[in-house]
């Protein structure tokens, strides 16, 4: 017998009649930014009432590959306390838009391999999956869902499920989670920004439940991304005050998609022209004295560190950058462009007549990683020419060379000696207090 799950939160979390629901989703479609041309097979989306978070959820689900046939929806349970993973006995879920089928074969596998169990009670009155179903029905013509609620569960279980089923390109994953709850708009933005930085860096150390109700699911996806060297790319962030203007008690919402590769390489592949155009626009604006309005994809709101290099006639004309990400990448590009042009102490400030002759290159850095070494020879043995950028630090002395310097100094010994001189040390200097860090860069040139 076919068992159909009737809507539990229609009329409260979303309209309970087809016409109104379709009108609301049409608004989401019209507001959609369609930011990224590349699609993915896993997203993090919010699950509040559609009027509050539906636009963001629509954006996230629309970022999923259209070839997906099975969608795992992994969500926290708000109403029932239990341990483990809960499944439902329903063959289909019903919304005002019609029915959508559950992949019962995959349910059986989850039951057998991961100890998931059937608990229909957990799904009654639960909104964290149901509010997403109308959006899935709108965006996919033929897809089955695999609704999974978790109670007390560890992220490794979620990570394991994603790892096992991700290899099949017909499988996709939705991690359902809101962010902060019932804080002031100011405090929520601060905490949600911290949560975003954790997700985007892949480092969730110290993450607390109040940062995201779906933190277990988020941690599972982040763990999977880390092991595969994938990236979580920001689609958008907002909170409930954007809809009701109440900034006293807001709920935060964030949306990310899983990119199968490195974030910096993603930026280079899809946004190289934007990066160099932005730098040149900022450079020109310093002479035009006109305010600049920048429209940019949300990935540039993620923390990033870059160096801006200006060349004229093949010679260096200015180079300033950040070693460690301490602000958004878009802000880092803007400020380092200004600093390279006007605040590099080695050169006079750039004049307006020079701008047309300048060539701009942008180096986006990976986070520095400390190199452990016993002595200078050990350090030299561990440095990888043409790949590593190197930072050395000893007390007040510090210097950095980008990987591009290997073109001028291909010998490791000469490279390190020159770096020591740049730091204000003698080329023969060595101390057991000296520290070294490596990083890599993605180069984007005009």
C-alpha positions in Angstrom: 0.0 0.0 0.0 1.3 3.4 -0.9 1.6 5.7 2.1 1.5 9.4 1.5 2.7 12.0 4.0 0.3 14.9 4.2 1.7 18.4 4.7 2.4 19.3 8.3 3.3 22.9 8.1 1.5 24.2 5.1 -0.4 27.3 6.0 2.2 28.3 8.6 5.6 27.9 7.0 4.4 28.2 3.5 1.1 28.8 1.7 -1.4 25.9 1.8 -2.9 26.5 -1.6 -1.2 25.9 -5.0 -1.9 29.3 -6.5 -0.4 31.3 -3.6 2.6 29.0 -3.3 3.4 29.2 -7.0 3.2 33.0 -6.8 5.6 33.1 -3.9 8.1 30.8 -5.6 7.8 32.9 -8.8 8.9 35.9 -6.8 11.9 33.9 -5.6 12.7 33.0 -9.2 12.5 36.7 -10.3 14.7 37.7 -7.4 17.2 35.0 -8.1 20.7 36.3 -8.9 21.8 33.1 -10.7 25.3 34.0 -9.6 27.3 31.0 -10.6 27.3 29.3 -13.9 28.9 26.1 -12.5 26.6 23.7 -10.7 27.2 21.4 -7.8 25.7 18.4 -6.1 25.6 19.5 -2.5 24.3 22.6 -0.8 23.6 24.1 2.6 20.3 26.0 2.7 18.0 27.5 5.4 14.7 26.0 6.4 12.6 28.8 8.0 9.2 30.0 6.8 9.5 30.5 3.0 8.6 34.2 3.2 11.7 34.6 5.3 14.3 32.2 3.9 12.7 30.9 0.8 14.6 33.1 -1.6 17.9 31.9 -0.2 16.8 28.2 -0.3 15.6 28.6 -3.9 19.0 30.1 -4.8 20.8 27.1 -3.2 18.6 24.4 -4.6 18.8 26.0 -8.1 22.6 25.7 -7.8 22.2 21.9 -7.9 23.0 20.0 -11.0 19.9 19.4 -13.1 20.9 15.7 -13.7 20.4 14.7 -10.1 17.8 12.0 -9.7 18.1 11.3 -5.9 18.2 14.1 -3.4 19.3 13.3 0.2 17.7 16.0 2.5 19.6 15.9 5.8 18.1 18.0 8.5 17.9 18.4 12.3 14.8 17.4 14.2 13.3 20.2 16.3 10.3 18.5 17.8 11.3 15.0 18.9 14.3 13.8 20.9 16.0 10.7 19.7 19.5 9.3 19.0 20.7 8.5 15.5 19.1 8.9 12.0 15.3 8.8 11.5 13.5 7.7 8.3 9.8 7.9 7.4 7.6 5.1 6.3 6.0 7.3 3.6 6.4 6.4 -0.1 5.5 9.9 -1.2 5.4 13.4 0.3 2.5 15.7 -0.6 2.5 19.5 -0.9 0.0 21.8 -2.6 2.1 21.3 -5.8 1.5 17.5 -5.8 3.4 14.4 -4.7 7.1 13.6 -4.7 8.4 10.1 -4.4 10.8 8.7 -1.7 13.6 6.4 -2.9 12.8 3.4 -0.6 15.7 1.4 -2.0 18.2 3.9 -0.7 16.2 4.0 2.6 16.8 0.2 3.0 20.5 0.7 2.5 20.7 3.5 5.1 18.8 1.2 7.5 21.2 -1.6 6.9 24.5 0.2 6.7 24.1 3.1 9.0 21.6 2.0 11.6 18.9 4.4 10.4 15.4 3.5 11.7 11.8 4.4 11.0 10.3 7.1 13.2 7.2 8.7 11.6 6.6 10.7 14.8 9.8 12.6 14.3 8.5 13.9 10.9 5.1 15.1 12.1 5.0 18.8 12.6 8.7 19.0 11.6 9.5 21.8 9.1 13.2 21.4 8.4 12.6 19.1 5.4 9.0 19.9 4.4 9.6 23.6 3.6 12.2 22.6 1.0 10.0 20.1 -0.9 7.9 22.7 -2.9 11.2 24.3 -4.1 12.5 20.9 -5.1 9.3 20.2 -6.9 9.5 23.5 -8.8 13.2 23.1 -9.8 13.3 19.4 -10.7 11.0 17.6 -13.1 12.0 14.1 -12.1 13.7 13.5 -8.8 13.3 11.2 -5.7 13.9 12.4 -2.2 15.6 10.7 0.7 14.5 12.6 3.8 16.7 12.0 6.8 16.2 13.6 10.2 19.0 13.4 12.8 18.7 13.6 16.6 21.8 13.1 18.7 24.3 12.1 16.1 27.9 12.7 15.2 29.0 14.5 12.1 31.1 11.6 11.0 28.0 9.5 10.3 26.7 12.3 7.9 30.1 12.6 6.3 30.2 8.8 5.7 26.8 8.8 4.0 27.8 11.7 1.7 31.1 9.9 1.0 29.4 6.7 0.0 26.7 8.1 -2.2 28.5 11.1 -3.7 30.4 8.9 -6.2 27.1 8.4 -8.1 26.5 11.6 -10.1 22.8 11.1 -10.0 22.9 11.7 -6.2 22.7 15.2 -4.6 22.6 16.4 -1.1 20.8 19.2 0.7 22.0 20.1 4.2 19.2 21.9 5.9 20.2 24.5 8.6 19.4 28.0 9.8 22.1 30.0 11.5 21.8 32.1 14.7 18.5 32.4 16.5 16.8 35.4 18.2 19.7 37.7 18.6 19.9 41.4 17.7 20.6 42.1 14.0 24.1 43.4 14.9 25.0 40.4 17.1 23.5 37.9 14.6 25.6 39.4 11.8 28.7 39.0 13.9 28.0 35.4 14.9 26.8 34.4 11.4 30.0 36.0 9.9 32.0 33.8 12.2 30.1 30.7 11.2 30.5 31.6 7.6 34.3 31.9 8.0 34.4 28.5 9.7 32.4 26.8 6.9 34.4 28.5 4.1 37.8 27.8 5.7 36.9 24.2 6.5 37.8 24.7 10.2 34.8 24.2 12.5 36.9 24.0 15.7 34.9 25.6 18.5 31.7 25.8 16.6 28.7 25.8 19.0 25.1 24.7 18.6 23.8 28.3 18.8 25.7 29.1 15.6 23.5 26.8 13.5 20.7 24.4 14.3 21.9 22.1 11.6 25.5 22.2 12.8 25.8 18.4 12.7 24.9 18.2 9.0 27.1 21.2 8.2 30.0 19.5 9.9 29.4 16.3 8.0 29.6 18.2 4.6 32.6 20.3 5.7 34.4 17.1 6.7 33.6 15.5 3.3 34.8 18.7 1.5 38.1 18.8 3.5 38.9 15.1 2.8 38.3 15.6 -0.9 39.9 19.1 -1.2 36.6 20.6 -2.2 35.4 24.1 -1.3 32.1 25.5 0.0 31.3 28.6 -2.0 29.0 31.2 -0.5 25.8 31.9 -2.4 24.3 34.5 -0.1 23.6 35.4 3.5 20.9 37.4 5.2 18.5 37.3 8.2 14.8 37.7 8.9 15.0 41.4 9.4 15.4 41.8 5.6 11.7 40.8 5.4 10.0 42.1 8.6 12.4 44.9 9.5 12.5 43.7 13.1 16.2 44.0 14.1 15.6 43.1 17.8 15.2 39.3 17.4 16.4 37.9 14.1 17.1 34.4 12.6 20.2 34.1 10.4 20.3 32.4 7.0 23.2 31.3 4.9 23.6 29.3 1.7 26.6 27.6 0.2 27.3 25.1 -2.6 30.0 22.4 -2.8 32.6 23.1 -5.5 34.8 20.2 -6.6 38.1 22.0 -6.3 40.0 24.8 -4.7 38.2 28.2 -4.1 41.1 30.3 -5.4 41.2 28.2 -8.6 37.4 28.6 -8.8 37.9 32.4 -8.7 40.6 32.3 -11.4 38.6 30.1 -13.7 35.4 32.0 -13.6 36.3 35.5 -12.4 39.8 36.5 -13.6 38.5 39.4 -15.7 36.4 40.6 -12.8 39.4 40.6 -10.5 41.7 42.6 -12.8 38.9 44.9 -13.9 38.1 45.7 -10.3 41.7 46.5 -9.5 42.0 48.8 -12.5 38.6 50.5 -11.7 39.9 51.3 -8.2 43.1 52.6 -9.6 41.3 54.9 -12.0 38.8 56.1 -9.4 41.6 57.6 -7.3 42.1 60.2 -10.0 38.4 60.5 -11.1 37.4 61.3 -7.6 34.1 59.5 -8.2 32.5 57.0 -5.9 32.7 53.4 -7.1 29.8 51.0 -6.8 30.9 47.4 -6.9 28.6 44.5 -7.7 30.3 41.2 -7.1 29.5 37.5 -6.5 29.3 36.5 -2.8 32.5 34.4 -3.0 34.3 37.7 -2.9 32.8 38.4 0.5 34.6 35.4 1.8 37.9 36.1 3.7 40.8 36.3 1.4 44.4 37.5 1.2 46.0 38.9 -2.0 49.0 40.8 -3.3 48.6 43.5 -6.0 51.6 43.9 -8.3 51.9 46.8 -10.7 54.4 46.8 -13.5 55.4 49.4 -16.0 57.6 48.6 -19.0 58.3 45.2 -17.6 59.6 46.7 -14.3 58.1 46.7 -10.9 56.1 49.8 -10.1 54.5 48.8 -6.8 53.6 45.7 -4.9 51.6 45.5 -1.6 49.5 42.7 -0.2 48.2 40.7 2.8 49.8 37.6 4.0 46.9 36.4 6.1 43.2 36.9 5.3 41.8 39.4 7.7 38.9 40.9 5.6 36.8 40.0 2.6 38.7 39.3 -0.6 36.9 42.2 -2.4 38.0 44.6 0.3 41.6 43.2 0.2 41.8 43.7 -3.6 40.5 47.3 -3.2 42.8 48.3 -0.4 45.9 46.6 -1.7 45.4 48.2 -5.1 45.4 51.6 -3.5 48.4 50.7 -1.4 50.5 49.3 -4.2 49.9 52.4 -6.3 50.3 55.1 -3.6 51.9 53.6 -0.4 54.8 51.4 -1.5 57.7 53.2 0.1 60.1 52.0 -2.6 58.4 54.1 -5.3 56.9 57.5 -5.8 53.1 57.4 -5.9 51.6 56.5 -9.3 50.6 59.5 -11.4 47.5 59.7 -13.5 49.5 59.7 -16.7 51.0 56.3 -15.9 47.8 54.4 -15.3 47.3 53.5 -18.9 50.8 52.0 -19.1 50.5 49.9 -15.9 50.0 46.1 -16.0 48.1 44.7 -13.1 48.5 41.2 -11.6 46.7 39.8 -8.6 48.1 36.9 -6.5 45.5 35.2 -4.2 47.2 33.4 -1.3 46.4 30.2 0.4 46.6 30.3 4.3 50.3 30.1 5.5 51.4 26.7 6.9 54.3 26.5 9.3 57.3 24.6 8.2 58.9 22.5 10.9 62.7 22.2 10.5 65.8 21.3 12.5 68.3 23.6 10.9 68.8 25.8 7.8 69.7 22.8 5.5 66.6 21.0 6.7 64.5 24.1 5.9 66.1 24.3 2.4 65.3 20.6 1.8 61.6 21.2 2.6 61.1 24.3 0.4 59.6 23.5 -3.0 60.9 25.8 -5.7 58.5 27.5 -8.1 55.6 26.4 -5.9 56.1 27.7 -2.4 55.8 31.3 -1.3 57.9 31.7 1.8 57.5 33.9 4.9 60.3 34.1 7.5 59.9 35.6 10.9 62.3 36.2 13.8 61.1 38.6 16.5 60.6 42.0 14.8 62.2 40.8 11.5 59.9 39.5 8.9 59.7 39.2 5.1 57.8 37.4 2.4 58.5 36.3 -1.1 55.7 35.3 -3.5 56.3 32.1 -5.6 56.9 34.4 -8.6 60.3 35.4 -7.1 61.6 31.9 -8.1 61.7 33.2 -11.7 64.5 35.6 -10.6 66.0 33.5 -7.8 65.7 29.8 -8.9 68.4 28.6 -6.4 66.9 27.7 -3.0 69.9 29.0 -1.1 69.9 32.3 -3.0 66.2 32.6 -2.6 66.4 32.2 1.2 69.4 34.4 1.6 67.7 37.2 -0.3 64.6 36.8 1.8 66.7 37.2 4.9 68.2 40.4 3.6 64.8 41.7 2.8 63.8 41.0 6.4 66.7 43.1 7.6 68.9 40.2 8.5 72.4 39.1 7.2 72.3 36.4 4.5 74.3 34.1 6.8 72.0 34.6 9.7 70.4 31.6 11.3 68.7 31.2 14.7 66.7 28.4 16.3 64.0 31.1 17.0 63.5 31.8 13.3 60.2 30.6 11.9 59.2 29.8 8.3 55.8 29.4 6.6 54.8 28.3 3.2 51.9 29.3 1.0 50.8 29.0 -2.6 49.3 31.6 -4.9 46.9 31.7 -7.8 48.1 34.4 -10.3 45.6 36.5 -12.3 47.1 38.8 -14.8 45.6 41.3 -17.3 
